[in-house]
Amino acid sequence: MNSNSTTRRRITAVAAATTSVVVALALAACGSGGAEPGAGDKPYVALVSKGFQHQFWQAVKQGADDAAAELDVEVTFEGPETETEVEKQLTMLQTALDKNPDALGYAALDSEASIPMMTDAESRGIPVIAFDSGVESDVPVTTVSTDNLAASAEAAKHMAELVGSGKIAIVGHDQTSQTGQQRVEGFTQYIEENAPGIEIVDTQFAGGDHLKSADAAKAIMQAHPDLEGIYGTNEGSAIGVVKAVQESGKAGELTVIGFDSGKAQTDAIRDGLMAGAITQDPIKMGYETVKAAVAAINGEELEPVVDSGFYWYDETNIDDEEIAAVLYE
């Protein structure tokens, strides 16, 4: 990876592109001159992501592109428009397999639905690198991801410190991916084991969509008017919670903690609407995924898990050099 200042410039450049442009570029990424992927002399790595609607995935793509340029491989990066489109993602996965890439990277929306395709990839001799979220299969040669259990426990620790006691709730992004499951599990387990004065009164899932997450948060607040805090498990969930708190006139009354670090979240922290959040390192995740794919193509042994890292950030450290380098705004 390059220096922190260079990384910050890359993240800023990535986020500056609109989602529609990123989608167009990703779907058109078939090599120079419009050639089909894998038609050239370079090894070809196909990456199938969870989506493009969040800045997080744009930053993952940037990291993948950085590694592709450095390691001299061809990479395509695509995913459905939203993180609720499991069937569309599976279709993209099958299409990627049918192009016979030298390696495949896959961020599963549903950790079980892709098992037949994982078996298909293994039968074709195509090494699979899971990234962001693992699958219920032994086929992937490694998984490049944030330690979501540890990261969500860190979020819970800060929630407990800020709230002290009382009722809190969770707005999750999904129940089908390992990422979605673990970010709820790690948070819940920490609270249950370390914060006896805090009760988690409700957990709702809203697909990571900020509007649906806002509706879910409003419903929870109406059912529990004495609520002290809400945790949102990804970018869309967290921003939906902030929106709900603002629209309900409870800004400053409820402690909001998020996950990820798109511009809307960093703005919310600077404005005092969100207490803090966990940031991943998406550029590193994309970079390490392609790096692992190249190693697998070359027959190298890989560790079962590559930890791409995480950090807690709030108004006290958001401008620190180490934190600023991994904020993908």
ABEGO torsion letter per residue (X at the ends): XBBAAAAAAAAAAAAABBAAAAAAAAAABAEBGGBBBGABABBBBBBBBAEAABAAAAAAAAAAAAAAAAAGBBBBBBBBABAABAAAAAAAAAAAAAAGBABBBBBBABAAAAAAAAAAAAAAGBBBBBBGBBBBBAABABBBBBBAAAAAAAAAAAAAAAAGBEBBBBBBABAABAAAAAAAAAAAAAAAAABAABBBABBBBAGGBAAAAAAAAAAAAAABAABABBBBABAAAAAAAAAAAAAAGABGABBBBBBEABAAAAAAAAAGABAEBBBBBAAAAAAAAAAAAAAAAAGBBBBABBBAEBBBBBAAAAABAAAAAABBX
